[in-house]
Amino acid sequence: MDLKAVLFDLDGTLLNRDESVKLFIEKQYDRLNEVLNHVPKESYIARFIQLDNRGYVWKDKVYQQLVDEFKLTIPWEELLQDYMNEFKNHCVPFPNLFSMLEELKREHFLLGMITNGYGQFQMNNIKALAIEKYFDVILVSEWEGIKKPNPQLFIRALEKLNVLPNECIFIGDHPENDVKGAQRIGMKGIWKKDLQWDSVEADAIMDDLLELPFIIDNLSK
């Protein structure tokens, strides 16, 4: 396998979203304490995390529910705006993110990212992680008008990189959106382990980002 390009998902793959959300929501409670202090901090945090469903529910719904349940006096739109403005300041990378990207760049791989989500919001998080410079192409579903696992999104990234599917691997934490989505167009799909799923069929499975160069070596044999 003559590998030329390595593509990634963002949330749950490069960005430790679970930790980032915990950090953000704790700080939001502290920042807006005047209007939230009648709700126990632990209850606010736990309910947000539950409603957020690991990012698969957009925050307008989450905050409308929180305002309703906790009888908050602050409009849900203000809470959402705070999320949009502040989340980027709480982005936690997975361990070894930078050393892994540096190594791939040293090996002259083209790098791409395909992420579902809102365009500017996701770009703010990518910039907050200080990894934008490593990537030759970044596609965000809102700006592209299609989302993973739509094959067209993967094909669009490969066209921009000028590579064929069998010259690429895709790394992501979601078995369907990432691994299967990439495999359907002929890419190798690598699963970044996530405790939410037990066993996932993938071309390789990794726990730590630092394992990626070894996985690439094995797939190239």
C-alpha positions as CSV (number, residue, x, y, z in Angstrom):
1,M,0.0,0.0,0.0
2,D,1.6,3.3,-1.2
3,L,0.2,5.6,1.5
4,K,0.2,9.3,0.6
5,A,-2.4,10.9,2.9
6,V,-3.7,10.6,6.4
7,L,-7.1,12.1,7.3
8,F,-8.6,12.7,10.7
9,D,-11.9,13.4,12.4
10,L,-11.7,16.1,15.0
11,D,-14.0,15.6,18.1
12,G,-13.1,12.4,20.0
13,T,-10.0,11.9,17.8
14,L,-7.7,14.9,18.0
15,L,-9.8,17.0,20.4
16,N,-10.6,15.3,23.7
17,R,-14.2,16.5,23.6
18,D,-15.4,14.9,26.8
19,E,-12.7,16.6,28.8
20,S,-13.2,19.9,27.0
21,V,-16.9,19.9,27.6
22,K,-16.4,19.2,31.4
23,L,-14.0,22.0,31.6
24,F,-16.2,24.4,29.7
25,I,-19.4,23.7,31.6
26,E,-17.7,24.1,35.0
27,K,-16.3,27.4,34.0
28,Q,-19.7,28.5,32.5
29,Y,-21.3,27.8,35.8
30,D,-18.7,29.9,37.6
31,R,-18.9,32.7,35.0
32,L,-22.7,33.0,35.2
33,N,-23.0,32.2,38.8
34,E,-25.3,35.1,39.5
35,V,-28.1,33.5,37.5
36,L,-27.2,29.9,38.0
37,N,-26.4,29.7,41.7
38,H,-29.8,28.4,42.8
39,V,-28.9,25.2,40.9
40,P,-26.3,22.9,42.5
41,K,-23.1,23.1,40.3
42,E,-22.9,19.3,40.1
43,S,-26.5,19.1,38.8
44,Y,-26.0,21.7,36.2
45,I,-22.8,20.0,34.9
46,A,-24.3,16.5,34.9
47,R,-27.5,17.5,33.2
48,F,-25.7,19.5,30.5
49,I,-23.4,16.5,29.7
50,Q,-26.4,14.2,29.6
51,L,-28.4,16.4,27.3
52,D,-25.4,17.2,25.1
53,N,-25.1,13.4,24.3
54,R,-21.4,13.8,23.4
55,G,-22.1,16.6,20.9
56,Y,-24.7,14.8,18.9
57,V,-27.4,17.2,20.2
58,W,-26.9,20.9,19.2
59,K,-26.7,23.3,22.1
60,D,-29.9,25.3,21.3
61,K,-31.9,22.2,22.3
62,V,-29.7,21.6,25.3
63,Y,-30.0,25.1,26.7
64,Q,-33.7,25.4,26.1
65,Q,-34.1,22.2,28.1
66,L,-31.8,23.5,30.9
67,V,-33.7,26.8,31.1
68,D,-37.0,25.0,31.3
69,E,-35.9,22.3,33.9
70,F,-34.0,24.6,36.2
71,K,-36.3,27.6,35.8
72,L,-33.4,29.8,34.8
73,T,-34.0,33.5,34.4
74,I,-31.3,33.9,31.7
75,P,-32.5,33.4,28.1
76,W,-31.3,30.2,26.5
77,E,-29.9,32.3,23.6
78,E,-27.4,34.0,26.0
79,L,-26.2,30.6,27.3
80,L,-25.8,29.4,23.7
81,Q,-23.9,32.5,22.8
82,D,-21.6,32.0,25.8
83,Y,-21.0,28.5,24.6
84,M,-20.1,29.7,21.0
85,N,-17.8,32.4,22.4
86,E,-16.1,30.5,25.2
87,F,-15.8,26.8,24.3
88,K,-12.7,27.4,22.2
89,N,-10.9,28.5,25.4
90,H,-11.3,25.1,27.0
91,C,-10.1,22.8,24.2
92,V,-8.1,19.8,25.5
93,P,-6.0,17.9,23.0
94,F,-5.5,14.1,23.3
95,P,-2.0,13.2,24.6
96,N,0.8,13.1,21.9
97,L,-1.2,15.1,19.4
98,F,1.6,17.4,18.4
99,S,4.4,14.8,18.3
100,M,2.2,12.6,16.1
101,L,1.5,15.4,13.6
102,E,5.1,16.4,13.6
103,E,6.2,12.9,12.8
104,L,3.7,12.5,9.9
105,K,4.8,15.8,8.5
106,R,8.5,14.7,8.7
107,E,7.4,11.6,6.7
108,H,5.9,14.0,4.1
109,F,2.3,12.7,4.4
110,L,-0.5,15.0,3.2
111,L,-2.8,15.6,6.1
112,G,-6.5,16.2,6.0
113,M,-9.4,16.7,8.4
114,I,-13.1,16.0,7.9
115,T,-15.4,17.1,10.8
116,N,-19.1,17.3,11.2
117,G,-20.3,20.4,12.9
118,Y,-20.7,24.2,12.5
119,G,-18.0,25.8,10.4
120,Q,-16.7,28.7,12.4
121,F,-17.2,26.9,15.7
122,Q,-15.1,24.0,14.6
123,M,-12.4,26.2,13.0
124,N,-12.2,28.1,16.3
125,N,-11.5,24.9,18.1
126,I,-8.9,23.8,15.5
127,K,-7.2,27.1,15.9
128,A,-7.4,26.8,19.7
129,L,-5.5,23.5,19.5
130,A,-2.9,25.3,17.3
131,I,-3.0,22.5,14.7
132,E,-4.4,24.3,11.6
133,K,-0.9,24.7,10.1
134,Y,-0.4,20.9,9.9
135,F,-3.3,20.3,7.5
136,D,-3.4,20.6,3.8
137,V,-7.2,20.4,3.7
138,I,-9.9,20.9,6.4
139,L,-13.6,20.2,5.6
140,V,-16.4,21.1,8.0
141,S,-19.8,19.7,7.2
142,E,-21.8,22.9,7.6
143,W,-19.6,24.7,5.1
144,E,-19.7,21.7,2.7
145,G,-23.4,21.2,2.9
146,I,-23.0,17.5,3.5
147,K,-21.9,15.5,6.6
148,K,-20.2,12.2,7.3
149,P,-20.8,9.4,6.5
150,N,-21.8,10.9,3.1
151,P,-19.2,9.5,0.7
152,Q,-19.1,12.8,-1.2
153,L,-17.5,14.5,1.7
154,F,-14.6,12.0,1.8
155,I,-14.3,12.1,-2.0
156,R,-14.2,15.9,-1.9
157,A,-11.3,15.8,0.5
158,L,-9.3,13.3,-1.6
159,E,-9.9,15.4,-4.7
160,K,-8.5,18.5,-2.9
161,L,-5.4,16.4,-1.9
162,N,-5.2,14.9,-5.4
163,V,-4.9,11.3,-4.0
164,L,-6.8,8.1,-4.6
165,P,-8.8,6.3,-1.9
166,N,-6.4,3.4,-1.7
167,E,-3.6,5.9,-1.0
168,C,-5.3,7.1,2.2
169,I,-6.3,6.2,5.7
170,F,-8.9,7.8,7.8
171,I,-8.8,8.0,11.7
172,G,-11.9,8.6,13.7
173,D,-13.8,7.6,16.9
174,H,-17.2,7.0,15.3
175,P,-17.7,3.4,13.9
176,E,-20.3,4.5,11.3
177,N,-19.5,8.1,10.4
178,D,-15.7,7.7,10.4
179,V,-14.6,4.1,10.0
180,K,-17.3,2.7,7.7
181,G,-17.7,6.0,5.9
182,A,-14.1,6.0,4.9
183,Q,-14.1,2.2,4.0
184,R,-17.1,2.6,1.8
185,I,-15.1,4.7,-0.7
186,G,-12.0,2.4,-0.5
187,M,-10.0,4.1,2.2
188,K,-8.6,2.2,5.2
189,G,-10.6,3.1,8.3
190,I,-8.7,3.3,11.6
191,W,-10.8,3.4,14.8
192,K,-9.6,5.6,17.6
193,K,-10.9,3.7,20.7
194,D,-13.9,5.2,22.5
195,L,-15.4,3.6,25.5
196,Q,-18.9,4.1,24.1
197,W,-18.4,1.1,21.8
198,D,-17.2,-2.4,22.6
199,S,-15.9,-3.9,19.4
200,V,-15.6,-2.1,16.1
201,E,-14.5,-3.7,12.8
202,A,-11.8,-1.6,11.4
203,D,-8.5,-1.9,9.5
204,A,-6.7,-1.1,12.7
205,I,-7.6,0.1,16.2
206,M,-5.6,2.6,18.2
207,D,-5.8,3.8,21.8
208,D,-3.1,6.5,21.7
209,L,-2.2,8.9,18.9
210,L,1.4,7.9,19.2
211,E,0.5,4.4,17.8
212,L,-0.4,5.8,14.4
213,P,3.1,5.7,12.8
214,F,3.4,2.0,13.8
215,I,-0.1,1.3,12.3
216,I,0.9,3.1,9.1
217,D,4.1,0.9,8.9
218,N,2.0,-2.3,9.3
219,L,-0.6,-1.2,6.7
220,S,2.2,-0.3,4.2
221,K,3.7,-3.8,4.3
